[in-house]
Amino acid sequence: MGRNRTNSISHRESAAYTATKCNDPKSIELLRNFWREEVVSPIDNRGDTILHFIAIHGNVSALKLLIEERPISGQDLKIQNKDGNAALHEAARFGRLEIVKVMVSLDSEILFERNSKGETPIYVAAAHGEKEVFTFLADNNLCDEFTMTRNDGSTVLHAAVTHEFYGK
């Protein structure tokens, strides 16, 4: 009986993950139901939540749907996976500008969240050459020396040069 329950939960989490990539009615209903019941519970072995996957896939429609279903709190947005990345870190890493805009509008304090390497979302954007996300955060005065420096003193300039994102 325990194994069937585990398989059922695993299948459900897998279906929710797949739904974060789609906007069809079936996927939307699955996400809505999952959000009602599980909210921000981790759904994989890395500790990613439904918000992490929506950020990775850049599914703005799904994010807005979840907001309509139940407001997303700053605490929801600050949940970190095993690498210490919050959903905003993932959106910054993959250059999901529209997701970044929505998340920042919900709680600008998430800009100060650091992952296990001490990287803030703007640092992650610079390290992965995601110029649009970096520029959005910089142009809106949503960064400062604190957010642009990793715990070890490495700056966004170091990150960009290290990863050879000179003129991107």
N, C-alpha and C positions, 0 to 999 in steps of 0.2 A: 504494500500500500504506500509506504514512504517513497519508493522508487517512482511509482506512477505520479505521485504528487510532484516530485522533483522534475520529472520529464514534462509534466503539464506546465509548471512554472517556467522551465527552460524554453519550451516551445512558445509560450506566451511572450517572454522577453525577446526571443528571436523575431517573432512577428512584429513586435513593437519597434525593434531596431529597423527592420525592413520598411515599416510604414513611415519612418522618418525621412525616407528617400522619395516618397510619393505624395501626390496630391489628389488621388482618386477617392471617390466617396467611401469605399471600403476601408482604405488606409486611414482616412480622416476619422471614421467612426472607431476604428481600432485604437488610434492614438487618444481619442477623447475618453474612451473607456479605461484605457491603461492609466491615463493621467488622473482620472477620478479615483482609481483604486490604489495606484502605486506612487503617485506624485513624483518625488525625486529619488526614489529608491534606486540603488545601483542595479544595472541590468546585465552587466558582463563581469568577467573576472578582473578587469582593469579598474572597476569601480565607476565606470561611466554611467551617467543617468540619461534619461530621455533628452534632457536639455543639452548634454554633451553631443549626442548624435544629431540632434537638430542643428546645432552649431557647425558640426563637421560637414554635414551635407548642405548647409545653407538654406534650409527649408523655412523661409520666412512665413509662409502661409501656415505651416504647422505651429510655429512659435506663436503667432497671433491667435490661432485657434485655442491653444492651451491658455493663453492670457484671458481669453473670453470665458473659458470654462472655469478657471479658478485663477485669480491674480497670482502672478509669480513674484515672490518676495525677494528681497536682497539676500536672505538666508538661502533660498533655493538656488540663486545664481552663484553663491559662494561655495557650494558643495564641490569638493575636489575629488578627482580620481586618484589612483595610486601614484601617479606622477606629480600630484599636487596641482594639476591643471583644473581650473574652473571652466565652465562652458565658454566664457569669454576668451580664455586662452586658446581654446580650440578654434573659435571663430576667427581670431586674429591669425593663428597659424595657417589656416586655409584661405585667408583673404575674404571672408564672408562679411563684407562691409554692411550689408543691410541688417544682418543679424547683430553685428556690433552696435549699429545705431539703435536698434530696438532695445537691446540689453542695457546699454548705457542710459537710455531714456528711462528705464525702469529703476535703475539704481546706479548712480555715477560712482558710488563708493567701491564698486567692483573693480575699478581701474587700479586700485591699490593692492589688490590681491596678488600674492606671490605664489609661484609653484615651488616644487621641492628644490629647484635650482636657484630660487630667489628671483625669478623673472616675472615681471608684470606683463599684462597683455600688450602694451606698446612695445616692450622689449621683444616679445615673441614675434610681433609683426615685423619688426626690423630684422630679426634673426632669420626670418623666412622670406625676406624680400617682398613682403606684402605692403607695397608703397601706398595704395589707396587707404588701407586701414590705418597705417602709420600716420599718413597725412591728415586723415579725419581726426584722429586723436590729438595730433599736434596742433592743427588749425583751430580746434575748438578749446584750446587752452586746457586740455584734459590731461596734460602731462607736465612734469617738472623734473628736477634733478633726481628726486626720489624714485619716480616711476621709470625713469630712463636709465637707471643703474641697477645692475644685479647685485645680490648680496656680497659677491666677491670683488666688487668694484668695477667690473666690466660694464661698459656703457653700450648704448645702442650703436654707436659708431664702431666700437670693437666688434659687435655682432655682425653688422653689415659688412665690414671689411673681412672678417673671418670667413664669412660665407660667400664672399665675392659679389655682393649686391651693391656695386658701385653706382651704376647709373640707371638701375631698373626703375 
